[in-house]
């Protein structure tokens, strides 16, 4: 787990001369070669974009994701969708991704909120596109079909 604040303090000199995509890629390459990591999660893309001076978001993101794929990593990129927005990604990252899982809160009744998980896109897979209810039983996560009342 890398904390961006701590990382920024430790790399103060290189922060002004390198872009954060390069810094993170160098750290990830070292972690993969020394420890054999197979899964990477970046939370959030908005934070990474705020630290970077990207001229062409989609092109630079393409090269970043290609470099991660070449390392053999399964990568999860966390991106928040602004409330009320119908777009999944700000700069077209959804077209670059092999898969998209959408997690959202749905009001059920007047006082309850249910988490719903939907597989929007998964390349090379025949998958269900419907939303599923996401639950946690204290030990593990699981999904079930959504039960809703007809209006």
MDTraj code that builds the backbone (N, CA, C; nanometers):
import mdtraj as md
import numpy as np

residues = "UNK UNK UNK UNK UNK UNK UNK UNK UNK UNK UNK UNK UNK UNK UNK UNK UNK UNK UNK UNK UNK UNK UNK UNK UNK UNK UNK UNK UNK UNK UNK UNK UNK UNK UNK UNK UNK UNK UNK UNK UNK UNK UNK UNK UNK UNK UNK UNK UNK UNK UNK UNK UNK UNK UNK UNK UNK UNK UNK UNK UNK UNK UNK UNK UNK UNK UNK UNK UNK UNK UNK UNK UNK UNK UNK UNK UNK UNK UNK UNK UNK UNK UNK UNK UNK UNK UNK UNK UNK UNK UNK UNK UNK UNK UNK UNK UNK UNK UNK UNK UNK UNK UNK UNK UNK UNK UNK UNK UNK UNK UNK UNK UNK UNK UNK UNK UNK UNK UNK UNK UNK UNK UNK UNK UNK UNK UNK UNK UNK UNK UNK UNK UNK UNK UNK UNK UNK UNK UNK UNK UNK UNK UNK UNK UNK UNK UNK UNK UNK UNK UNK".split()
xyz = np.array([
    [0.0859, -0.1176, 0.0000],
    [0.0000, 0.0000, 0.0000],
    [0.0898, 0.1231, 0.0000],
    [0.0678, 0.2078, -0.0971],
    [0.1433, 0.3320, -0.1066],
    [0.0539, 0.4482, -0.0676],
    [0.1010, 0.5291, 0.0224],
    [0.0295, 0.6495, 0.0608],
    [0.0884, 0.7650, -0.0189],
    [0.0062, 0.8300, -0.1001],
    [0.0558, 0.9361, -0.1874],
    [0.1178, 1.0524, -0.1099],
    [0.0601, 1.0887, 0.0048],
    [0.1157, 1.1979, 0.0840],
    [0.2559, 1.1658, 0.1320],
    [0.2746, 1.0458, 0.1844],
    [0.4063, 1.0031, 0.2314],
    [0.5034, 0.9920, 0.1141],
    [0.4563, 0.9403, 0.0040],
    [0.5386, 0.9269, -0.1156],
    [0.5835, 1.0640, -0.1658],
    [0.4942, 1.1592, -0.1650],
    [0.5284, 1.2947, -0.2109],
    [0.6345, 1.3579, -0.1219],
    [0.6244, 1.3385, 0.0100],
    [0.7249, 1.3926, 0.1010],
    [0.8606, 1.3271, 0.0770],
    [0.8615, 1.1956, 0.0535],
    [0.9861, 1.1229, 0.0319],
    [1.0512, 1.1529, -0.1020],
    [0.9740, 1.1934, -0.1991],
    [1.0256, 1.2202, -0.3335],
    [1.0168, 1.3682, -0.3681],
    [1.0345, 1.4532, -0.2687],
    [1.0145, 1.5968, -0.2874],
    [1.0950, 1.6522, -0.4052],
    [1.2228, 1.6129, -0.4173],
    [1.3058, 1.6672, -0.5257],
    [1.2587, 1.6198, -0.6627],
    [1.2271, 1.4914, -0.6741],
    [1.1872, 1.4397, -0.8054],
    [1.0443, 1.4780, -0.8410],
    [0.9684, 1.5232, -0.7421],
    [0.8287, 1.5589, -0.7684],
    [0.8185, 1.6691, -0.8732],
    [0.9107, 1.7625, -0.8713],
    [0.9021, 1.8741, -0.9655],
    [0.9598, 1.8403, -1.1027],
    [1.0382, 1.7323, -1.1127],
    [1.1024, 1.7002, -1.2397],
    [1.0398, 1.5825, -1.3131],
    [0.9589, 1.5023, -1.2467],
    [0.8979, 1.3849, -1.3102],
    [0.7471, 1.3915, -1.2973],
    [0.6821, 1.3239, -1.3889],
    [0.5376, 1.3157, -1.3745],
    [0.5038, 1.1963, -1.2857],
    [0.3897, 1.2026, -1.2208],
    [0.3520, 1.1005, -1.1235],
    [0.3221, 0.9662, -1.1874],
    [0.2811, 0.9643, -1.3123],
    [0.2607, 0.8368, -1.3798],
    [0.3936, 0.7621, -1.3895],
    [0.5025, 0.8339, -1.4208],
    [0.6346, 0.7723, -1.4300],
    [0.6826, 0.7268, -1.2931],
    [0.6648, 0.8095, -1.1916],
    [0.7072, 0.7737, -1.0557],
    [0.6357, 0.6478, -1.0097],
    [0.5049, 0.6434, -1.0261],
    [0.4279, 0.5266, -0.9820],
    [0.4661, 0.4036, -1.0633],
    [0.4853, 0.4200, -1.1918],
    [0.5235, 0.3070, -1.2763],
    [0.6580, 0.2488, -1.2326],
    [0.7539, 0.3344, -1.1986],
    [0.8846, 0.2871, -1.1511],
    [0.8700, 0.2087, -1.0207],
    [0.7884, 0.2582, -0.9298],
    [0.7671, 0.1903, -0.8017],
    [0.6981, 0.0557, -0.8238],
    [0.5984, 0.0530, -0.9109],
    [0.5253, -0.0710, -0.9389],
    [0.6168, -0.1734, -1.0050],
    [0.6997, -0.1303, -1.1009],
    [0.7942, -0.2225, -1.1659],
    [0.8864, -0.2862, -1.0631],
    [0.9371, -0.2066, -0.9706],
    [1.0250, -0.2588, -0.8655],
    [0.9510, -0.3579, -0.7764],
    [0.8281, -0.3259, -0.7401],
    [0.7484, -0.4148, -0.6542],
    [0.7181, -0.5472, -0.7240],
    [0.6885, -0.5423, -0.8522],
    [0.6592, -0.6647, -0.9277],
    [0.7842, -0.7511, -0.9390],
    [0.8982, -0.6889, -0.9711],
    [1.0206, -0.7678, -0.9889],
    [1.0741, -0.8222, -0.8568],
    [1.0609, -0.7472, -0.7484],
    [1.1165, -0.7931, -0.6206],
    [1.0210, -0.8810, -0.5407],
    [0.8909, -0.8592, -0.5537],
    [0.7952, -0.9326, -0.4700],
    [0.6923, -1.0129, -0.5482],
    [0.6919, -1.0004, -0.6792],
    [0.6005, -1.0797, -0.7604],
    [0.4541, -1.0411, -0.7499],
    [0.4266, -0.9142, -0.7241],
    [0.2876, -0.8706, -0.7149],
    [0.2143, -0.8970, -0.8459],
    [0.0861, -0.9305, -0.8351],
    [0.0048, -0.9598, -0.9528],
    [-0.1162, -0.8684, -0.9653],
    [-0.1538, -0.8005, -0.8556],
    [-0.2730, -0.7156, -0.8543],
    [-0.2339, -0.5763, -0.8055],
    [-0.2875, -0.4746, -0.8730],
    [-0.2626, -0.3357, -0.8367],
    [-0.3954, -0.2618, -0.8343],
    [-0.4164, -0.1801, -0.7330],
    [-0.5342, -0.0933, -0.7264],
    [-0.4858, 0.0504, -0.7093],
    [-0.5360, 0.1392, -0.7917],
    [-0.5025, 0.2810, -0.7819],
    [-0.6297, 0.3553, -0.7450],
    [-0.6286, 0.4146, -0.6272],
    [-0.7446, 0.4845, -0.5731],
    [-0.7003, 0.6256, -0.5356],
    [-0.7300, 0.7200, -0.6021],
    [-0.8219, 0.7256, -0.7145],
    [-0.7523, 0.7898, -0.8337],
    [-0.8101, 0.7734, -0.9490],
    [-0.7565, 0.8394, -1.0684],
    [-0.7628, 0.9908, -1.0541],
    [-0.8670, 1.0403, -0.9885],
    [-0.8792, 1.1856, -0.9703],
    [-0.7595, 1.2411, -0.8940],
    [-0.7145, 1.1689, -0.7897],
    [-0.5985, 1.2135, -0.7121],
    [-0.4724, 1.2120, -0.7979],
    [-0.4572, 1.1079, -0.8778],
    [-0.3408, 1.0980, -0.9661],
    [-0.3432, 1.2089, -1.0712],
    [-0.4584, 1.2357, -1.1275],
    [-0.4705, 1.3440, -1.2259],
    [-0.4383, 1.4797, -1.1625],
    [-0.4790, 1.4997, -1.0386],
    [-0.4542, 1.6272, -0.9711],
    [-0.3044, 1.6520, -0.9523],
    [-0.2265, 1.5449, -0.9372],
    [-0.0820, 1.5583, -0.9184],
    [-0.0064, 1.5690, -1.0501],
    [-0.0703, 1.5329, -1.1583],
    [-0.0025, 1.5250, -1.2878],
    [-0.0383, 1.6430, -1.3763],
    [0.0533, 1.6723, -1.4657],
    [0.0304, 1.7783, -1.5636],
    [0.0140, 1.7130, -1.7003],
    [-0.1001, 1.6480, -1.7200],
    [-0.1241, 1.5749, -1.8440],
    [-0.1697, 1.6698, -1.9537],
    [-0.1065, 1.6562, -2.0683],
    [-0.1463, 1.7367, -2.1844],
    [-0.2556, 1.6648, -2.2633],
    [-0.2382, 1.5357, -2.2814],
    [-0.3347, 1.4534, -2.3551],
    [-0.3706, 1.3341, -2.2667],
    [-0.4749, 1.3497, -2.1876],
    [-0.5119, 1.2492, -2.0877],
    [-0.5234, 1.1090, -2.1459],
    [-0.6003, 1.0957, -2.2512],
    [-0.6287, 0.9622, -2.3037],
    [-0.5030, 0.8947, -2.3586],
    [-0.4199, 0.9677, -2.4304],
    [-0.2974, 0.9099, -2.4861],
    [-0.2015, 0.8679, -2.3745],
    [-0.1817, 0.9557, -2.2776],
    [-0.0900, 0.9238, -2.1680],
    [-0.1442, 0.8095, -2.0828],
    [-0.2754, 0.8050, -2.0652],
    [-0.3365, 0.6952, -1.9909],
    [-0.3203, 0.5641, -2.0667],
    [-0.3328, 0.5677, -2.1992],
    [-0.3125, 0.4486, -2.2812],
    [-0.1717, 0.3924, -2.2581],
    [-0.0705, 0.4778, -2.2615],
    [0.0674, 0.4317, -2.2426],
    [0.0897, 0.3798, -2.1005],
    [0.0305, 0.4450, -2.0024],
    [0.0424, 0.4009, -1.8627],
    [-0.0203, 0.2627, -1.8457],
    [-0.1424, 0.2452, -1.8961],
    [-0.2111, 0.1160, -1.8835],
    [-0.1404, 0.0067, -1.9622],
    [-0.0865, 0.0403, -2.0789],
    [-0.0112, -0.0574, -2.1579],
    [0.1117, -0.1043, -2.0808],
    [0.1808, -0.0120, -2.0148],
    [0.2982, -0.0486, -1.9346],
    [0.2602, -0.1409, -1.8198],
    [0.1462, -0.1149, -1.7557],
    [0.1009, -0.2016, -1.6465],
    [0.0638, -0.3399, -1.6996],
    [-0.0018, -0.3461, -1.8154],
    [-0.0374, -0.4755, -1.8755],
    [0.0873, -0.5562, -1.9087],
    [0.1915, -0.4880, -1.9578],
    [0.3164, -0.5566, -1.9927],
    [0.3818, -0.6201, -1.8707],
    [0.3516, -0.5686, -1.7522],
    [0.4036, -0.6267, -1.6280],
    [0.3221, -0.7486, -1.5853],
    [0.2117, -0.7746, -1.6549],
    [0.1271, -0.8891, -1.6218],
    [0.0344, -0.8639, -1.5046],
    [0.0112, -0.7374, -1.4735],
    [-0.0725, -0.7022, -1.3587],
    [-0.2208, -0.6982, -1.3935],
    [-0.3016, -0.7413, -1.2989],
    [-0.4441, -0.7109, -1.3015],
    [-0.4567, -0.5787, -1.2271],
    [-0.5058, -0.4770, -1.2941],
    [-0.5084, -0.3429, -1.2357],
    [-0.6512, -0.2941, -1.2195],
    [-0.6806, -0.2454, -1.0996],
    [-0.8092, -0.1828, -1.0706],
    [-0.7852, -0.0331, -1.0582],
    [-0.8525, 0.0444, -1.1417],
    [-0.8453, 0.1898, -1.1349],
    [-0.9766, 0.2391, -1.0768],
    [-0.9685, 0.3065, -0.9656],
    [-1.0882, 0.3569, -0.8990],
    [-1.1137, 0.4986, -0.9490],
    [-1.2333, 0.5208, -1.0001],
    [-1.2704, 0.6535, -1.0479],
    [-1.4105, 0.6846, -0.9990],
    [-1.4249, 0.8012, -0.9411],
    [-1.5553, 0.8418, -0.8908],
    [-1.6345, 0.9086, -1.0020],
    [-1.7613, 0.8752, -1.0085],
    [-1.8517, 0.9384, -1.1040],
    [-1.9249, 1.0500, -1.0308],
    [-1.9188, 1.1718, -1.0817],
    [-1.9907, 1.2806, -1.0152],
    [-2.1393, 1.2486, -1.0029],
    [-2.1983, 1.2897, -0.8921],
    [-2.3397, 1.2639, -0.8674],
    [-2.4232, 1.3168, -0.9835],
    [-2.5101, 1.2325, -1.0342],
    [-2.5987, 1.2710, -1.1427],
    [-2.5398, 1.2553, -1.2816],
    [-2.4113, 1.2223, -1.2908],
    [-2.3475, 1.2074, -1.4211],
    [-2.3804, 1.0721, -1.4826],
    [-2.3948, 1.0703, -1.6137],
    [-2.4175, 0.9441, -1.6839],
    [-2.2881, 0.8907, -1.7444],
    [-2.1832, 0.9694, -1.7418],
    [-2.0530, 0.9262, -1.7947],
    [-1.9820, 0.8403, -1.6915],
    [-1.9182, 0.7351, -1.7380],
    [-1.8430, 0.6478, -1.6479],
    [-1.7040, 0.7015, -1.6197],
    [-1.6474, 0.7753, -1.7138],
    [-1.5112, 0.8245, -1.6976],
    [-1.4989, 0.9633, -1.7585],
    [-1.4073, 1.0404, -1.7018],
    [-1.3925, 1.1795, -1.7431],
    [-1.3182, 1.1941, -1.8760],
    [-1.2160, 1.1104, -1.8985],
    [-1.1286, 1.1285, -2.0140],
    [-1.1290, 1.0087, -2.1096],
    [-1.2304, 0.9268, -2.1066],
    [-1.2376, 0.8141, -2.1986],
    [-1.1660, 0.6893, -2.1512],
    [-1.1356, 0.6827, -2.0213],
    [-1.0681, 0.5653, -1.9676],
    [-1.1528, 0.4403, -1.9848],
    [-1.2839, 0.4576, -1.9912],
    [-1.3730, 0.3425, -2.0069],
    [-1.3488, 0.2710, -2.1398],
    [-1.3042, 0.3423, -2.2418],
    [-1.2734, 0.2780, -2.3696],
    [-1.1412, 0.2021, -2.3633],
    [-1.0501, 0.2446, -2.2763],
    [-0.9198, 0.1797, -2.2639],
    [-0.9244, 0.0569, -2.1738],
    [-1.0215, 0.0525, -2.0848],
    [-1.0291, -0.0555, -1.9863],
    [-1.0792, -0.1852, -2.0482],
    [-1.0265, -0.2968, -1.9984],
    [-1.0763, -0.4282, -2.0402],
    [-1.2053, -0.4626, -1.9679],
    [-1.2246, -0.4061, -1.8502],
    [-1.3457, -0.4328, -1.7741],
    [-1.3861, -0.3121, -1.6923],
    [-1.5154, -0.2994, -1.6703],
    [-1.5671, -0.1904, -1.5874],
    [-1.6701, -0.2480, -1.4918],
    [-1.6461, -0.2281, -1.3628],
    [-1.7428, -0.2623, -1.2594],
    [-1.7949, -0.1318, -1.2026],
    [-1.9253, -0.1178, -1.1974],
    [-1.9872, 0.0042, -1.1478],
    [-2.0530, -0.0255, -1.0136],
    [-2.0131, 0.0481, -0.9106],
    [-2.0702, 0.0338, -0.7769],
    [-2.1451, 0.1621, -0.7451],
    [-2.2719, 0.1482, -0.7079],
    [-2.3502, 0.2679, -0.6769],
    [-2.4442, 0.2406, -0.5606],
    [-2.4875, 0.3493, -0.4993],
    [-2.5844, 0.3405, -0.3902],
    [-2.7232, 0.3674, -0.4463],
    [-2.8185, 0.2830, -0.4057],
    [-2.9568, 0.2981, -0.4504],
    [-3.0452, 0.3085, -0.3272],
    [-3.1282, 0.4119, -0.3240],
    [-3.2217, 0.4264, -0.2125],
    [-3.3314, 0.3223, -0.2260],
    [-3.3538, 0.2485, -0.1180],
    [-3.4585, 0.1465, -0.1132],
    [-3.5523, 0.1879, -0.0007],
    [-3.6697, 0.2326, -0.0365],
    [-3.7601, 0.2854, 0.0653],
    [-3.7152, 0.4237, 0.1081],
    [-3.7617, 0.4624, 0.2258],
    [-3.7313, 0.5975, 0.2734],
    [-3.6033, 0.6063, 0.3541],
    [-3.5588, 0.4945, 0.4132],
    [-3.4462, 0.5031, 0.5053],
    [-3.3278, 0.4136, 0.4711],
    [-3.3431, 0.3227, 0.3780],
    [-3.2354, 0.2280, 0.3508],
    [-3.1658, 0.2568, 0.2184],
    [-3.0383, 0.2219, 0.2159],
    [-2.9577, 0.2343, 0.0950],
    [-2.8960, 0.0985, 0.0670],
    [-2.8994, 0.0589, -0.0582],
    [-2.8427, -0.0700, -0.0972],
    [-2.7292, -0.0450, -0.1966],
    [-2.6180, -0.1164, -0.1787],
    [-2.5097, -0.1101, -0.2756],
    [-2.5416, -0.2045, -0.3905],
    [-2.5236, -0.1556, -0.5118],
    [-2.5486, -0.2382, -0.6299],
    [-2.4221, -0.2409, -0.7150],
    [-2.3892, -0.3597, -0.7592],
    [-2.2708, -0.3829, -0.8412],
    [-2.3156, -0.4284, -0.9793],
    [-2.2575, -0.3669, -1.0808],
    [-2.2941, -0.4017, -1.2184],
    [-2.1680, -0.4152, -1.3025],
    [-2.1579, -0.5238, -1.3746],
    [-2.0478, -0.5431, -1.4691],
    [-2.0892, -0.4771, -1.6001],
    [-2.0379, -0.3583, -1.6231],
    [-2.0736, -0.2811, -1.7414],
    [-2.0012, -0.3358, -1.8642],
    [-1.8758, -0.3760, -1.8435],
    [-1.7932, -0.4204, -1.9558],
    [-1.6915, -0.5215, -1.9049],
    [-1.6741, -0.6293, -1.9786],
    [-1.5688, -0.7259, -1.9491],
    [-1.5306, -0.7908, -2.0819],
    [-1.4191, -0.7441, -2.1371],
    [-1.3771, -0.7947, -2.2683],
    [-1.3620, -0.9465, -2.2662],
    [-1.3984, -1.0071, -2.3763],
    [-1.3828, -1.1504, -2.3996],
    [-1.4691, -1.2364, -2.3076],
    [-1.5697, -1.1771, -2.2439],
    [-1.6560, -1.2530, -2.1528],
    [-1.8025, -1.2323, -2.1906],
    [-1.8798, -1.3382, -2.1767],
    [-2.0244, -1.3297, -2.1906],
    [-2.0775, -1.3159, -2.0480],
    [-2.1199, -1.1971, -2.0106],
    [-2.1569, -1.1728, -1.8712],
    [-2.2935, -1.1061, -1.8604],
    [-2.3476, -1.1139, -1.7410],
    [-2.4753, -1.0514, -1.7085],
    [-2.4530, -0.9007, -1.6948],
    [-2.5329, -0.8215, -1.7611],
    [-2.5199, -0.6755, -1.7541],
    [-2.6113, -0.6135, -1.6486],
    [-2.6913, -0.6952, -1.5813],
    [-2.7847, -0.6429, -1.4816],
    [-2.7139, -0.6093, -1.3512],
    [-2.7729, -0.5174, -1.2763],
    [-2.7197, -0.4815, -1.1455],
    [-2.7520, -0.5916, -1.0451],
    [-2.6570, -0.6167, -0.9560],
    [-2.6745, -0.7138, -0.8483],
    [-2.6574, -0.6414, -0.7156],
    [-2.7278, -0.6876, -0.6141],
    [-2.7133, -0.6290, -0.4807],
    [-2.5834, -0.6814, -0.4196],
    [-2.5034, -0.5922, -0.3635],
    [-2.3772, -0.6294, -0.3003],
    [-2.3980, -0.6332, -0.1494],
    [-2.3609, -0.7452, -0.0878],
    [-2.3800, -0.7651, 0.0563],
    [-2.2475, -0.8014, 0.1222],
    [-2.2428, -0.7837, 0.2531],
    [-2.1292, -0.8296, 0.3330],
    [-2.1862, -0.8930, 0.4585],
    [-2.1465, -1.0170, 0.4866],
    [-2.2026, -1.0894, 0.6007],
    [-2.1135, -1.0842, 0.7245],
    [-2.0170, -0.9938, 0.7264],
    [-1.9250, -0.9843, 0.8384],
    [-1.7924, -1.0533, 0.8104],
    [-1.7925, -1.1424, 0.7112],
    [-1.6699, -1.2130, 0.6746],
    [-1.6349, -1.1981, 0.5273],
    [-1.7361, -1.1999, 0.4423],
    [-1.7089, -1.1957, 0.2985],
    [-1.8173, -1.1170, 0.2256],
    [-1.7799, -1.0735, 0.1055],
    [-1.8750, -1.0069, 0.0175],
    [-1.9422, -1.1105, -0.0705],
    [-2.0678, -1.0849, -0.1061],
    [-2.1387, -1.1691, -0.2020],
    [-2.2452, -1.0848, -0.2701],
    [-2.2899, -1.1328, -0.3865],
    [-2.3933, -1.0614, -0.4612],
    [-2.5174, -1.1482, -0.4725],
    [-2.6305, -1.0817, -0.4898],
    [-2.7570, -1.1520, -0.5119],
    [-2.8391, -1.0705, -0.6111],
    [-2.9395, -1.1343, -0.6679],
    [-3.0284, -1.0605, -0.7567],
    [-3.1029, -0.9552, -0.6762],
    [-3.1317, -0.8445, -0.7392],
    [-3.2025, -0.7346, -0.6743],
    [-3.3503, -0.7693, -0.6683],
    [-3.4059, -0.7569, -0.5506],
    [-3.5497, -0.7764, -0.5335],
    [-3.6093, -0.6380, -0.5128],
    [-3.6959, -0.5989, -0.6033],
    [-3.7565, -0.4665, -0.5917],
    [-3.9057, -0.4774, -0.6162],
    [-3.9754, -0.3796, -0.5653],
    [-4.1201, -0.3748, -0.5827],
    [-4.1524, -0.3070, -0.7139],
    [-4.2504, -0.3604, -0.7851],
    [-4.2958, -0.2947, -0.9075],
    [-4.3805, -0.1750, -0.8699],
    [-4.3675, -0.0704, -0.9474],
    [-4.4453, 0.0510, -0.9198],
    [-4.5729, 0.0486, -0.9966],
])
top = md.Topology()
chain = top.add_chain()
for i, resn in enumerate(residues, 1):
    res = top.add_residue(resn, chain, resSeq=i)
    for name in ("N", "CA", "C"):
        top.add_atom(name, md.element.get_by_symbol(name[0]), res)
traj = md.Trajectory(xyz[None], top)
